[in-house]
């Protein structure tokens, strides 16, 4: 079975930092795209960032560009999302997702991904 385990969420003050982790089992990140999505209460799920293991290319939404950094550790089969300068509007449940045939021009479309983690809550207080 493929499992993605997202962790690292928590409560942080405005301007603070968190690092999310997405660990995979039953699935290798070779030749795959791993994305982070988030969903705030009453809002649709939105793509935050993506990394392609094929060439290491990274993608970010405009709302997090310059503040968040996605990276991967192939040896640990884990992808990280370093989130700096957090804002209250970043508050959401964050999900990681993986897919072997993600069209990278559509990296922020959730149906591109085959597997999803359970989500981790990030709360930024003002």
Secondary structure as the mmCIF struct_conf table of DSSP 4:
data_model
#
loop_
_struct_conf.conf_type_id
_struct_conf.id
_struct_conf.beg_label_comp_id
_struct_conf.beg_label_asym_id
_struct_conf.beg_label_seq_id
_struct_conf.end_label_comp_id
_struct_conf.end_label_asym_id
_struct_conf.end_label_seq_id
STRN STRN1 UNK A 3 UNK A 7
STRN STRN2 UNK A 10 UNK A 13
TURN_TY1_P TURN_TY1_P1 UNK A 14 UNK A 15
STRN STRN3 UNK A 18 UNK A 25
BEND BEND1 UNK A 26 UNK A 26
TURN_TY1_P TURN_TY1_P2 UNK A 30 UNK A 31
STRN STRN4 UNK A 33 UNK A 39
TURN_TY1_P TURN_TY1_P3 UNK A 41 UNK A 42
BEND BEND2 UNK A 43 UNK A 43
STRN STRN5 UNK A 46 UNK A 52
TURN_TY1_P TURN_TY1_P4 UNK A 53 UNK A 55
STRN STRN6 UNK A 58 UNK A 60
TURN_TY1_P TURN_TY1_P5 UNK A 62 UNK A 67
STRN STRN7 UNK A 68 UNK A 73
TURN_TY1_P TURN_TY1_P6 UNK A 74 UNK A 77
STRN STRN8 UNK A 78 UNK A 83
BEND BEND3 UNK A 85 UNK A 85
HELX_RH_3T_P HELX_RH_3T_P1 UNK A 88 UNK A 90
STRN STRN9 UNK A 92 UNK A 99
BEND BEND4 UNK A 100 UNK A 101
HELX_RH_3T_P HELX_RH_3T_P2 UNK A 104 UNK A 106
TURN_TY1_P TURN_TY1_P7 UNK A 107 UNK A 108
HELX_RH_3T_P HELX_RH_3T_P3 UNK A 110 UNK A 112
BEND BEND5 UNK A 114 UNK A 114
STRN STRN10 UNK A 115 UNK A 116
STRN STRN11 UNK A 120 UNK A 125
#
